[in-house]
């Protein structure tokens, strides 16, 4: 299994690193976005350290032939655009792909073309699986994986090294030869133009900057004795785009015309094959919040039905009259009464005498 040291593919030139790459390597090595997500950086990035790193690249390749490192250049002028690495595991006939893209080359499709080129290389040399490990906060790389035909299989705990003894969880993305390199279809596509509006309210996806907004909403909902943990909320917000990309759930904030957050809405697939999803809502304080939230629910429901969801259901807590009003205004109708599960989420044992409280369940059909 002899991999080439240099080749052209997908409009890119993959070759060994050269001394002429050092200035670009220094600039990229000190880029905050690169440092945030790259594992195993060679310490402090200076012209001297990069020159030494480039000089030792041939020896690194000789010592570990199953770790392939490539400089990625523009075929027209040989300018450095990105870097790539392929870790081959022969026992599993697989390879782990990694890359970085220089700040000046981002937004040009370089990462997607590079990922496809590396995957083509692996399959052309008989490997049966290409993998990428991507942290939940790294939405840009997850979009690249989807565009290159990779599928998310799950999350691995502590799989990526961080600074010192730090370890990071990461999603496992893979592609097989039979999958092809066409874009992986998504259960939950992006909102058109990044949001929905009816000129009174706007729906926008929850993101990393929404910790304070969710803390205010959930602190109110949970009561003064159960304040939400800010660190947990920060992680939740940072990973919300990843959950959307994976098709697990779409989380949005309902924002009024003056910028007030009226509600948090979560649409979560329960049975994608049958087109069934569940809606959860957390309302803000204030007299106008229910009316604004109802408008937001209506917008989200129409979008959901347009992307393939056929039944959208919501549980009503019997005491939560504000939420019942929101669902009624948005067109939901009572469907069935469900017995509430205990806090453990498990059904009571057969023959249990203690009755369970009844929770009304409402639904909206496409």
C-alpha positions in Angstrom: 0.0 0.0 0.0 2.2 2.8 -1.3 0.7 6.2 -1.1 2.1 9.0 -3.3 4.2 11.8 -1.8 2.6 14.3 -4.2 -0.4 14.4 -6.6 -3.1 16.7 -8.0 -6.8 16.0 -7.3 -10.1 17.9 -7.1 -8.4 21.1 -8.2 -5.8 21.0 -5.5 -2.1 20.0 -5.3 -1.0 17.8 -2.4 2.7 17.7 -1.9 5.4 17.7 0.8 5.9 20.9 2.9 8.7 23.3 1.7 10.6 26.1 3.3 8.6 28.6 1.2 5.5 27.4 3.2 6.9 28.7 6.5 5.4 32.2 6.5 1.9 30.8 5.8 2.4 28.0 8.4 3.3 30.6 11.0 0.3 32.8 10.2 -2.0 29.8 10.3 -0.5 28.3 13.4 -1.3 31.5 15.3 -4.9 31.7 14.0 -7.3 31.3 16.9 -9.8 29.2 14.9 -7.0 26.8 13.9 -5.6 26.6 17.5 -9.1 26.0 18.9 -9.7 22.8 17.0 -6.4 21.4 16.0 -4.9 18.6 18.1 -1.2 18.1 18.4 0.1 21.5 17.4 3.9 21.7 17.6 4.0 24.1 20.6 4.8 27.8 20.2 4.5 28.7 16.6 7.5 30.9 15.3 9.4 31.0 12.1 12.2 29.0 13.7 9.9 26.2 15.0 8.1 26.0 11.7 11.3 25.8 9.8 12.5 23.0 12.0 9.1 21.2 11.7 9.3 21.4 7.9 12.9 20.2 7.9 11.9 17.1 10.0 8.9 16.2 7.9 10.8 13.6 5.7 12.1 11.9 8.8 8.7 11.7 10.4 7.3 10.1 7.2 10.1 7.5 7.2 9.6 6.6 10.9 5.8 6.3 10.5 4.8 5.5 6.9 1.2 5.1 8.0 0.9 8.7 8.9 0.8 10.8 5.7 1.2 14.5 5.9 0.5 16.8 2.9 0.8 20.5 2.2 -2.2 21.5 0.1 -1.4 24.2 -2.5 -3.1 26.0 -5.4 -1.9 24.3 -8.6 -1.8 27.7 -10.3 0.8 29.4 -8.1 1.8 26.7 -5.5 0.6 29.0 -2.7 -0.2 27.1 0.5 -3.9 26.8 1.1 -4.2 24.1 3.8 -2.7 21.1 5.4 -3.8 17.5 5.7 -3.0 14.3 7.4 -4.1 10.7 6.9 -3.6 8.1 9.7 -3.9 4.6 8.2 -5.0 1.7 10.4 -4.2 -1.4 8.3 -5.8 -3.8 10.7 -9.2 -2.2 10.2 -8.5 -1.2 6.5 -9.4 2.4 7.5 -8.0 5.9 7.7 -8.6 8.9 9.9 -8.6 12.2 8.0 -7.6 15.6 9.4 -7.1 19.0 7.9 -6.8 22.7 8.5 -7.5 25.5 6.1 -5.6 28.8 6.1 -7.7 31.8 7.1 -7.2 33.4 3.6 -8.5 30.3 1.9 -11.7 29.7 3.9 -15.1 30.0 2.2 -13.8 28.8 -1.2 -14.7 25.1 -1.0 -11.1 24.1 -0.2 -12.0 21.9 2.8 -14.7 20.0 0.9 -12.5 19.4 -2.1 -9.6 18.3 0.1 -11.8 15.9 2.1 -13.0 14.3 -1.1 -9.5 14.1 -2.5 -8.2 12.4 0.6 -11.1 10.0 0.7 -10.5 9.2 -3.0 -6.9 8.5 -2.2 -7.8 6.1 0.6 -10.3 4.1 -1.4 -8.0 4.0 -4.5 -5.4 2.2 -2.3 -7.8 -0.4 -1.1 -9.0 1.0 2.3 -12.6 0.3 3.1 -13.4 3.2 5.5 -12.6 6.8 5.9 -13.2 8.5 9.3 -13.2 12.0 10.8 -13.4 12.9 14.5 -15.0 16.3 14.9 -15.8 18.2 18.1 -19.3 19.3 18.7 -18.4 23.0 18.6 -16.7 22.7 15.2 -19.7 23.3 13.0 -17.6 24.4 10.0 -15.9 20.9 9.8 -19.2 19.1 10.3 -20.6 21.0 7.3 -17.6 19.9 5.3 -18.1 16.3 6.4 -21.8 16.4 5.2 -20.8 18.1 1.9 -18.2 15.3 1.3 -20.7 12.5 1.8 -19.8 11.5 5.4 -22.3 10.3 7.9 -22.3 10.9 11.7 -22.3 7.6 13.6 -22.2 8.8 17.2 -20.0 10.5 19.8 -16.8 9.1 21.4 -15.8 10.3 24.8 -12.3 11.8 25.3 -11.1 10.7 21.9 -9.2 13.9 21.0 -6.2 15.3 22.9 -6.3 18.9 24.1 -3.9 21.1 26.0 -1.9 19.2 28.6 -4.0 16.4 30.0 -7.2 17.8 28.5 -9.3 15.4 26.4 -12.3 16.3 24.1 -15.3 14.3 23.1 -15.9 14.2 19.3 -18.4 13.0 16.8 -17.4 10.1 14.6 -18.1 10.7 10.9 -17.4 8.0 8.3 -17.7 7.2 4.6 -17.6 3.9 2.9 -16.7 3.3 -0.8 -20.3 2.4 -1.6 -21.6 5.7 -0.1 -20.4 8.0 -2.9 -19.2 11.6 -2.4 -22.6 13.3 -3.0 -23.8 15.6 -0.2 -25.3 13.6 2.7 -29.0 14.4 3.0 -30.2 16.1 6.2 -33.4 15.4 8.1 -33.4 19.0 9.4 -32.1 21.5 6.8 -31.1 25.0 7.7 -33.8 27.6 8.1 -34.1 29.7 4.9 -31.7 32.7 5.1 -30.8 31.7 8.6 -34.2 32.4 10.2 -38.0 32.7 9.8 -40.2 35.8 10.4 -43.7 37.0 10.0 -42.7 40.6 10.6 -43.8 40.4 14.2 -41.5 37.6 15.5 -38.4 36.1 14.2 -37.1 32.5 14.8 -33.4 32.1 14.9 -31.3 29.0 15.8 -29.8 28.7 19.3 -26.1 29.2 19.2 -23.0 29.7 21.4 -23.9 33.3 22.3 -27.3 32.4 23.8 -26.3 31.1 27.2 -27.7 34.2 29.0 -31.0 34.1 27.1 -31.5 30.4 27.9 -30.5 30.9 31.5 -33.2 33.6 31.9 -35.8 31.4 30.2 -35.0 28.1 32.0 -34.4 29.8 35.3 -37.9 31.1 35.2 -39.3 27.8 34.1 -37.4 25.8 36.7 -38.3 28.1 39.6 -36.0 30.1 41.9 -34.8 27.1 43.8 -33.5 25.3 40.7 -31.3 27.7 38.8 -29.8 26.2 35.6 -26.0 25.5 35.6 -24.4 28.1 33.4 -21.5 25.8 32.3 -24.0 23.2 31.3 -26.1 25.8 29.4 -22.9 27.1 27.7 -22.1 23.6 26.5 -25.7 23.1 25.4 -25.6 26.3 23.3 -22.2 25.5 21.8 -23.5 22.1 20.6 -26.9 23.1 19.5 -25.8 23.7 15.8 -24.3 20.2 15.8 -27.5 18.6 17.0 -29.3 20.4 14.2 -26.8 19.3 11.6 -27.1 15.7 12.8 -30.9 15.8 12.4 -31.5 15.2 16.1 -33.4 18.4 17.0 -33.8 22.0 15.9 -33.7 24.6 18.7 -34.8 28.1 18.1 -35.5 31.3 20.0 -38.6 33.3 19.4 -37.6 37.0 19.3 -40.0 39.9 19.2 -39.7 43.0 17.1 -37.9 44.9 19.8 -35.4 42.1 20.5 -37.1 40.5 23.5 -36.8 36.7 23.7 -40.4 35.3 24.1 -39.7 31.6 24.0 -37.3 28.7 23.3 -38.7 26.1 21.0 -37.2 22.6 20.4 -38.4 20.4 17.6 -37.1 16.8 18.0 -37.6 13.9 15.7 -39.3 10.9 17.4 -39.8 8.7 14.4 -38.1 10.1 11.2 -39.4 7.2 9.1 -43.0 8.1 9.9 -42.4 11.8 9.9 -43.2 12.3 13.6 -41.7 14.9 15.7 -42.2 16.5 19.2 -42.3 20.1 20.1 -41.2 21.5 23.5 -41.5 25.1 24.5 -40.2 27.3 27.4 -42.0 30.6 27.7 -40.6 33.9 29.0 -42.4 36.0 31.6 -44.6 38.8 30.5 -48.1 39.2 29.1 -47.0 39.3 25.5 -44.8 36.2 25.6 -47.7 33.7 24.9 -48.9 35.6 21.8 -45.4 35.9 20.4 -44.6 32.3 21.2 -47.8 31.1 19.4 -46.7 33.0 16.3 -43.3 31.3 16.6 -44.8 27.9 17.0 -46.9 28.5 13.8 -43.8 29.5 11.9 -41.8 26.5 13.1 -44.7 24.1 12.3 -45.1 25.4 8.8 -41.3 25.0 8.2 -41.4 21.5 9.7 -44.2 20.4 7.5 -42.3 21.7 4.5 -39.2 19.6 5.2 -41.1 16.3 5.6 -42.6 16.2 9.1 -46.2 15.0 9.0 -47.2 15.0 12.7 -46.0 17.5 15.3 -47.0 16.6 18.9 -46.6 18.4 22.2 -47.2 17.4 25.8 -49.2 19.8 28.0 -48.6 19.9 31.7 -52.1 20.2 33.2 -51.1 23.2 35.3 -49.4 25.0 32.4 -52.3 27.0 31.1 -50.0 29.5 29.3 -48.5 26.7 27.2 -52.0 25.3 26.5 -53.0 28.7 25.2 -49.9 28.9 23.0 -50.6 25.5 21.4 -54.3 26.3 20.9 -53.5 29.6 19.2 -51.0 27.9 16.9 -53.7 25.4 15.7 -52.8 22.3 17.9 -55.7 20.0 18.8 -56.1 17.5 21.6 -55.1 14.1 20.4 -54.8 11.7 23.3 -54.2 11.6 27.1 -50.9 10.0 28.1 -50.0 8.8 31.6 -47.0 10.7 32.8 -43.8 8.7 33.4 -42.0 8.8 36.7 -38.8 10.9 37.0 -36.8 7.8 36.0 -38.4 7.8 32.6 -39.4 4.1 33.1 -42.9 2.6 33.1 -44.2 1.4 36.4 -44.0 -2.4 37.0 -47.0 -4.4 36.0 -49.8 -4.4 38.6 -48.5 -1.2 40.3 -51.4 0.4 42.2 -50.2 4.0 42.3 -51.9 5.9 39.5 -49.9 8.1 37.3 -51.0 11.6 36.5 -52.5 12.2 33.1 -50.8 14.5 30.7 -52.8 15.9 27.7 -51.0 15.5 24.4 -51.8 17.8 21.5 -50.8 17.4 17.9 -50.8 19.3 14.7 -51.0 17.4 11.4 -49.4 18.6 8.1 
